[in-house]
Amino acid sequence: MESPMAQGRALRAITIAVGAAAIALPVLVVANPPVIPPPVRIARPATRVVPQAEIPVVEPLALVDVAPDDARAFNATVPFSTDPNPAARPFRIGGDPASQQRATACLAAAVLYEAGDDAIGERAVAQVVLNRLRHPAFPKTVCGVVFEGSDRRTGCQFTFTCDGALTRRPSEAAWTRAERIAAAALAGSVYAPVGQSTHYHTDWVVPYWQSSLDKVAAVHTHLFFRWTGWWGTPPAFNRTPSTVEPAEPQLAAWSDAHRMGAAMAEAGDTLDAAATLIEPTPPAPIAGDVSSFLVTLPRGAAPETYPALAAHACGQRLYCKYSGWADAAKTPAALPLAPGDIASMTFSYLRDRSADYEKPLWNCQQIKRADPRQCMKVQTYMSWAPVAKAGDTPTAAAAAPKPSEQLSGVRRRGDAAAATATAAPVGDAPPATAAVRDAPASKPAAPPAR
């Protein structure tokens, strides 16, 4: 057992060692300071508020070269906007069933591949797509918004459309859930937290476009942005979308509507080529109206090629009327069309791209069509004849005033008239009936309201 004196000496030695270490360690730290990385500095374009008179440019996806952790650190320093963040208005898809199915498939693919099998994230992505749909800076269809720039490696707006992700098919359950969320969004469901956002990105990247937008929301690992200034406010989202959704070949394996649409587009290309062969030089429009065509349809041309012939003649015109007759002897030379011209018309085509309207119709009394919606509507032309009263003599009837001598719109006591309609084969002159719907006359019928 050690003596008290020995224990005291050991304790003093320990105390001296601890004191020396307390002095030496700080000296070493000061002499050899640790390397502390500087704060992340990201050079970004200066913020620019796009004026109301100028539609914003949608920039392609381009990321700042920065490590994920540094990106998260930087994104955390970007403040959320303190301006109001109102919810978007409900959106309800229009168009025929095939277009609605194509829109649903495109939106389902977007929400699933962008947000994963996460219902909240999928709803947020769906809202951004629909916000873009209503904004004039983006395409006018759901599929157009989703697949914008997908033909360019660096130009796609949604990365899954151009990075090969669509070759990896998700589970049936995940796809069904995504379709359900997409259908709800297209039927008026709104995801309010993202407001009028048109852009988003994950928190581990920094896009160059971020500096020109306001950060308004965060949903899990995604950050949501809207344009700064007027273009990020509700009045900017005033565009009426198209009701005709294009077929997307990348979704043909997933959606019957896209598969059939792609097949029809391919068939349409074949018909376009056939139309060019049938009529290499398109006909000239009528004198005084560069948007109207009155033509004799090429002999032997299949009725299925008539729309392609019309499109070939119309070219790039935004507005065009094309009327065709199978009988050259009945083809009129000028407008307006007489009832007999309308009755004998074989085919009509009306295009108004400003209203997103394009309609080919056949005279189904001449050409049978499986779909009655492709038929011109049979209209009745009324002929008016005076009915003699009892006791009237031919002389009295002959002495009646001419219509031009009477006041238009004035009904006199004792006057009577009857409207009679007589049936005659289409093409007879003067006709009682004529096969016509959307067939152009002196002025075309206005396209249906959207």
C-alpha positions in Angstrom: 0.0 0.0 0.0 1.3 3.3 -1.1 2.2 5.9 1.5 0.3 9.2 1.6 3.4 11.0 0.4 3.6 8.8 -2.8 -0.1 9.3 -3.5 0.4 13.1 -3.2 3.2 13.0 -5.7 1.1 11.0 -8.2 -1.8 13.4 -7.9 0.5 16.4 -8.5 1.8 14.7 -11.6 -1.7 14.2 -13.0 -2.7 17.7 -12.3 0.4 19.1 -14.0 -0.3 16.8 -17.1 -3.9 18.0 -17.4 -2.8 21.6 -17.1 -0.2 21.2 -19.8 -2.7 19.5 -22.1 -5.2 22.4 -21.4 -2.6 24.8 -22.6 -1.1 22.8 -25.5 -4.4 21.7 -27.2 -5.7 25.2 -27.8 -2.2 26.2 -29.1 -2.3 23.3 -31.5 -5.9 24.2 -32.7 -4.9 27.8 -33.3 -1.7 26.8 -35.1 -3.5 24.2 -37.2 -7.1 25.3 -37.7 -9.6 22.9 -39.3 -10.6 23.5 -42.9 -14.2 24.9 -42.8 -15.9 25.0 -46.3 -17.2 28.4 -47.3 -20.9 28.9 -47.5 -22.5 27.8 -50.7 -22.6 30.6 -53.2 -24.7 30.0 -56.4 -24.5 32.4 -59.2 -27.9 32.9 -60.6 -29.5 35.3 -63.1 -30.9 38.5 -61.6 -34.6 38.4 -60.8 -36.7 39.9 -63.6 -40.4 40.6 -63.3 -42.0 39.9 -66.6 -44.4 42.8 -67.5 -48.0 42.0 -68.3 -47.7 42.9 -71.9 -45.0 40.2 -72.4 -45.8 36.5 -72.1 -43.1 34.8 -70.0 -40.7 32.5 -71.6 -40.7 28.9 -70.4 -37.1 28.0 -69.9 -35.8 24.5 -70.5 -34.7 22.4 -67.5 -31.1 23.4 -66.5 -29.6 22.8 -63.1 -26.8 24.5 -61.2 -23.8 22.3 -60.8 -24.0 21.8 -57.0 -23.9 18.8 -54.7 -27.3 17.6 -53.2 -26.4 18.6 -49.7 -25.3 22.1 -50.8 -28.5 22.4 -52.9 -30.6 21.7 -49.8 -28.6 24.2 -47.8 -29.1 26.8 -50.4 -32.8 26.1 -50.9 -33.3 26.5 -47.2 -32.1 30.1 -47.5 -34.7 31.0 -50.2 -37.6 32.6 -48.3 -41.3 31.8 -49.0 -43.3 34.6 -50.5 -45.4 36.6 -48.1 -47.9 37.6 -50.7 -51.4 35.9 -50.7 -51.4 32.4 -52.1 -55.0 31.9 -53.3 -56.2 28.4 -54.5 -56.7 27.8 -58.2 -60.2 27.6 -59.6 -61.6 24.1 -60.2 -61.0 22.7 -63.7 -63.4 20.4 -65.5 -62.2 18.7 -68.7 -64.3 18.9 -71.9 -64.1 17.1 -75.2 -65.2 13.7 -76.3 -64.6 10.5 -74.3 -61.5 9.6 -76.2 -59.9 13.0 -75.5 -60.8 12.8 -71.9 -59.3 9.3 -71.6 -56.1 10.6 -73.2 -55.9 13.6 -70.8 -56.4 11.3 -67.8 -53.6 9.0 -68.9 -51.2 11.8 -69.5 -52.0 13.4 -66.1 -51.8 10.0 -64.4 -48.3 9.4 -65.8 -47.1 12.9 -64.7 -48.3 12.6 -61.1 -47.0 9.0 -60.7 -43.5 9.5 -62.2 -43.0 13.0 -60.8 -44.2 12.3 -57.2 -44.0 8.6 -56.9 -46.8 6.6 -55.3 -47.6 9.4 -52.8 -51.2 10.7 -52.9 -50.4 14.2 -51.5 -47.4 14.7 -53.9 -49.5 13.4 -56.8 -52.3 15.9 -56.1 -49.7 18.7 -56.0 -48.2 17.8 -59.3 -51.7 17.4 -60.9 -52.5 21.0 -59.8 -49.3 22.4 -61.4 -50.2 20.7 -64.7 -53.6 22.2 -64.7 -52.3 25.6 -63.7 -50.0 25.4 -66.7 -52.9 24.3 -68.9 -54.7 27.6 -68.1 -51.7 29.8 -68.5 -50.9 31.3 -72.0 -47.2 30.5 -71.6 -47.8 26.7 -72.0 -49.5 24.3 -74.4 -53.3 24.2 -74.6 -53.8 20.5 -73.8 -53.0 18.3 -70.8 -50.9 16.0 -72.9 -49.2 18.9 -74.5 -48.3 20.4 -71.1 -47.0 17.0 -69.8 -44.9 16.1 -72.8 -43.7 19.6 -73.7 -40.2 19.4 -75.0 -40.0 15.6 -74.7 -38.5 15.4 -78.2 -35.4 17.3 -77.0 -32.9 15.9 -74.5 -32.6 19.2 -72.5 -35.9 20.7 -73.4 -38.4 18.5 -71.5 -40.4 20.2 -68.8 -41.1 17.0 -66.9 -37.9 14.9 -66.8 -39.7 11.5 -66.9 -40.8 12.2 -70.5 -37.3 12.3 -71.9 -35.1 10.2 -69.6 -36.4 6.8 -70.4 -38.4 6.4 -67.2 -41.5 5.4 -69.1 -39.9 2.2 -70.1 -40.2 1.1 -66.5 -43.9 0.3 -66.0 -45.3 0.8 -62.4 -47.5 -1.7 -60.6 -51.1 -1.9 -61.6 -52.2 -0.7 -58.1 -50.0 2.4 -58.4 -51.2 3.2 -61.9 -54.8 2.8 -60.8 -54.3 5.2 -57.9 -52.6 7.7 -60.2 -55.5 7.5 -62.7 -58.0 8.1 -59.8 -56.2 11.2 -58.7 -55.9 12.5 -62.3 -59.6 11.9 -62.9 -60.5 13.8 -59.8 -58.3 16.7 -60.7 -59.9 16.8 -64.2 -63.4 16.7 -62.6 -62.8 19.8 -60.4 -60.7 18.7 -57.4 -58.3 21.4 -56.3 -55.1 21.1 -54.2 -55.1 24.5 -52.6 -51.7 24.6 -50.8 -49.7 25.1 -54.1 -52.0 27.9 -55.2 -51.1 29.2 -58.7 -47.8 27.4 -58.9 -46.5 26.5 -62.4 -43.1 25.2 -61.4 -41.6 22.9 -58.8 -38.4 21.0 -58.1 -37.0 18.7 -55.5 -35.0 20.3 -52.6 -31.7 18.6 -53.7 -31.4 20.5 -57.0 -31.3 24.2 -57.9 -32.7 25.1 -61.4 -31.6 28.3 -63.0 -35.2 29.5 -63.4 -35.7 29.6 -59.7 -34.5 33.2 -59.4 -37.3 34.5 -61.5 -40.1 32.9 -59.4 -41.6 33.2 -56.0 -41.4 30.2 -53.6 -44.9 29.6 -52.3 -45.1 26.1 -50.9 -43.3 22.9 -49.9 -44.8 19.4 -50.1 -42.5 16.8 -48.7 -39.3 17.2 -50.6 -40.8 19.3 -53.5 -40.7 23.1 -53.5 -43.4 25.0 -55.5 -43.0 28.3 -57.3 -45.1 30.8 -59.2 -44.1 33.6 -61.5 -43.2 36.9 -59.8 -45.6 39.8 -60.6 -48.8 39.7 -62.6 -48.2 36.4 -64.4 -48.4 34.6 -61.0 -51.8 36.1 -60.1 -55.2 34.5 -60.7 -56.1 36.8 -63.7 -53.2 35.4 -65.7 -54.7 31.9 -65.7 -57.5 32.9 -68.1 -56.8 30.7 -71.1 -59.5 28.3 -72.4 -57.8 25.0 -73.1 -58.3 22.8 -76.1 -60.8 20.0 -75.9 -59.0 17.8 -78.4 -56.2 15.9 -76.7 -53.4 14.5 -78.9 -52.3 10.9 -78.9 -49.0 10.3 -77.2 -47.0 7.4 -78.6 -45.1 6.9 -75.4 -48.4 6.0 -73.6 -49.7 3.6 -76.3 -48.7 0.6 -74.2 -50.6 2.0 -71.2 -53.8 3.5 -72.6 -56.3 2.2 -75.2 -57.2 5.8 -76.1 -53.5 6.7 -76.9 -53.0 3.4 -78.7 -56.1 4.0 -80.9 -55.1 7.6 -81.4 -51.6 6.7 -82.5 -53.1 4.2 -85.0 -55.5 6.8 -86.3 -52.7 9.3 -86.7 -50.6 6.8 -88.6 -53.6 6.1 -90.8 -54.1 9.8 -91.3 -50.5 10.2 -92.5 -51.2 7.4 -95.0 -54.4 9.3 -96.2 -52.5 12.5 -96.4 -49.9 10.8 -98.6 -52.7 9.4 -100.7 -54.4 12.8 -101.1 -51.1 14.2 -102.3 -50.9 11.5 -104.9 -54.5 11.9 -105.9 -54.3 15.6 -106.2 -50.7 16.8 -106.4 -51.7 20.4 -107.0 -54.4 21.6 -104.6 -57.4 23.5 -106.1 -57.6 27.2 -106.1 -60.0 29.0 -103.8 -63.0 30.9 -105.3 -62.5 34.4 -106.6 -62.7 37.0 -103.8 -62.5 34.5 -100.9 -59.1 32.9 -100.3 -60.6 30.7 -97.5 -63.4 29.1 -99.5 -63.1 26.1 -101.9 -65.9 24.8 -104.2 -64.5 21.7 -105.9 -65.4 18.6 -107.8 -64.1 15.7 -105.9 -61.5 13.6 -107.9 -63.2 10.7 -109.6 -62.4 7.4 -108.0 -61.2 8.9 -104.7 -62.2 7.0 -101.6 -64.6 8.9 -99.3 -62.1 8.3 -96.5 -59.6 10.5 -98.3 -61.9 13.5 -98.5 -60.8 15.1 -95.2 -57.2 14.7 -96.3 -58.0 16.3 -99.7 -59.7 19.2 -97.8 -56.7 19.7 -95.5 -54.4 19.5 -98.5 -56.3 22.3 -100.2 -56.6 24.5 -97.0 -52.9 24.2 -96.3 -51.9 26.4 -93.3 -55.0 28.6 -93.3 -56.4 29.1 -89.8 -59.9 29.4 -91.2 -61.1 27.4 -94.2 -64.3 26.2 -95.9 -64.1 23.3 -98.3 -67.2 22.0 -100.2 -67.0 19.1 -102.6 -69.4 17.6 -105.2 -69.1 14.2 -106.8 -70.9 15.4 -110.0 -69.0 18.1 -111.8 -72.2 19.3 -113.4 -73.6 20.3 -110.0 -70.4 22.0 -108.7 -71.2 25.7 -108.2 -68.7 28.4 -109.2 -69.5 31.0 -106.6 -71.1 31.8 -103.2 -73.8 32.0 -101.9 -74.9 28.4 -102.3 -78.5 27.8 -103.5 -80.6 25.2 -101.8 -80.0 22.9 -104.8 -76.2 23.3 -104.4 -76.4 22.3 -100.7 -78.7 19.4 -101.5 -76.3 17.9 -104.0 -73.1 18.5 -102.0 -71.2 15.3 -101.3 -68.7 16.5 -98.6 -68.0 19.5 -96.5 -65.1 20.5 -94.3 -64.9 23.5 -91.9 -61.8 24.6 -90.0 -61.5 27.4 -87.5 -58.3 27.0 -85.5 -59.0 30.1 -83.4 -61.9 28.2 -81.9 -60.2 24.8 -82.0 -62.9 23.6 -84.5 -62.4 21.2 -87.4 -65.3 19.2 -88.8 -65.6 16.9 -91.9 -69.1 15.8 -92.9 -70.4 13.5 -95.6 -73.8 13.5 -97.4 -75.0 10.1 -96.1 -77.7 10.0 -98.7 -74.9 9.6 -101.2 -72.2 8.0 -99.0 -73.1 5.7 -96.2 -71.2 6.2 -92.9 -71.1 3.9 -89.9 -71.1 6.9 -87.5 -74.2 9.1 -87.9 -72.3 12.0 -86.4 -70.3 12.2 -89.6 -73.5 12.8 -91.6 -74.7 16.2 -92.8 -78.0 17.0 -91.1 -81.1 16.8 -93.2 -82.9 20.1 -93.1 -86.3 21.0 -94.4 -86.8 24.1 -96.6 -90.3 25.6 -96.2 -92.3 27.0 -99.1 -95.1 29.4 -98.2 -98.3 29.8 -100.2 -101.4 31.9 -99.5 -104.6 30.0 -98.6 -107.8 31.4 -100.2 -110.7 32.1 -97.9 -114.1 30.6 -98.6 -115.9 32.8 -101.0 -112.8 34.3 -102.5 -112.8 34.5 -106.3 -109.7 34.1 -108.4 -110.1 37.8 -109.3 -110.1 38.8 -105.6 -107.1 36.6 -104.9 -105.3 38.1 -107.9 -106.0 41.5 -106.6 -104.3 40.8 -103.2 -101.4 43.2 -102.6 -97.9 41.8 -103.4 -95.7 41.0 -100.4 -93.5 44.0 -101.3 -96.5 46.3 -100.9 -97.2 45.1 -97.3 -95.6 46.2 -94.1 -93.1 43.6 -93.0 -94.1 42.0 -89.7 -97.6 43.4 -89.6 -100.4 40.8 -89.2 -103.8 41.8 -90.6 -107.2 40.5 -89.6 -108.4 37.9 -92.0 -105.0 37.2 -93.5 -104.0 33.5 -93.4 -101.2 31.5 -94.7 -100.0 27.9 -94.4 -96.6 26.5 -94.5 -96.2 23.3 -96.6 -93.1 21.1 -97.0 -92.8 18.8 -99.9 -90.4 15.9 -100.1 -88.0 15.5 -103.0 -84.8 13.5 -103.5 -81.6 15.3 -102.5 -80.3 17.3 -105.4 -83.7 18.1 -107.0 -84.2 21.8 -107.7 -85.9 23.5 -106.0 -85.4 21.0 -103.1 -87.7 20.5 -100.2 -84.9 18.8 -98.2 -81.2 19.1 -98.3 -78.5 17.2 -96.6 -76.5 19.8 -94.8 -74.8 20.5 -91.5 -71.9 22.9 -91.2 -72.0 23.1 -95.0 -70.6 26.5 -95.9 -72.9 28.9 -97.7 -72.3 32.6 -98.1 -71.3 32.7 -94.4 -70.4 29.7 -92.4 -72.2 28.6 -89.3 -70.3 29.6 -86.2 -68.5 26.8 -84.5 -70.0 25.5 -81.3 -69.3 27.5 -78.2 -66.5 26.2 -76.0 
